[in-house]
Amino acid sequence: MRKFLLPLYVFIMIGLSACGGGGSGGDGGSAGGESGGEPQDSAPVWQQNLPDDPGSAATETLAGVDANANGIRDDLERDAALTASSEENFKATVALIQVLQQTIDPSTNAENVAQVAQSEYCAMKNRSESANDDLPEEILRVLVFDTEERKAAQRAYIRLYGVRIASEGEASCES
């Protein structure tokens, strides 16, 4: 399902942006005559130096692959970068990915579950509508919990701790 869902979503978004035309006028962009396949150097900052696509290794373990050891599964980091329309949106999406991964991390326990809940609340609250347009939360959750093992781990988290989203009164979200 994952292999079908994200490419379809990216294809639709590229199609929409290509059809969108003019937009804000701004600083140009490519004029149709340039060759396709932009070099890596011309990619937006948040799309540069991405980890390699882990391929099938991404789904072999609960933790997945994090070759650059930044705490974000490489497949999810790539998904976030390749769908983000701005660096701010990329960072907001990565923040939500990171906390969603914590809900299936075996080190999450009764002592730190309140912090995980507050982090999830803040990540969702601080994520702009634009970031959600780039990669909707519903699709993001499907991508994070993309194997039976990850779905089972999330169900176990919910069974143990419930759906613990901090309310606005409890959570102080300073960005």
ABEGO torsion letter per residue (X at the ends): XAAAAAAAAAAAAAAAAAAAEAEAGEAEEBBAABBBGBBAAABBAAABGBBBBAEAAAAABAAEBBAAGAGBBAAAAAAAAAABABAAAAAAAAAAAAAAAAAABAABBAAAAAAAAAAAAAAAAABBAAAAAABBAAAAAAAABABAAAAAAAAAAAAAAEBBBBBAAABBBBX
